[in-house]
C-alpha cells in the first residue's frame, strides 16, 4: 500500500532542486565515511566528533563558470564543482584538521 504521508523515494528525488540533490549526494558519501551530517535547505553541516567544530558546505551556481553548480564554504569561497564530490570530501576532511573547537 502506498503511503500518502511520505513521498516515494523517486518523487523525493524529482522534487529536490539540483543544488539540494548535490548536497544530498555529498552527505551520503560523508555519512559513508562515518561523519555526522545534517542537510538543510541549501547547505549541509558535517561534524567529525568531539573537539572539532562542524563545517558548513553550500551548493550554489557560479556565474564565472557559466552557472554550473559548485560546493562552497560560507561567503562563496569555492571548493569544487558539484559534480566532483570526492574533491569536496577531501576539502571537508582538510577543514576538520584546521578547525578546532
PyMOL commands that set and color helices and strands:
alter all, ss='L'
color gray80, all
select helices_A, chain A and resi 9-15+18-32+63-65+85-98
alter helices_A, ss='H'
color red, helices_A
select strands_A, chain A and resi 36-40+43-47+55-62+68-73+77-81
alter strands_A, ss='S'
color yellow, strands_A
deselect
rebuild
show_as cartoon
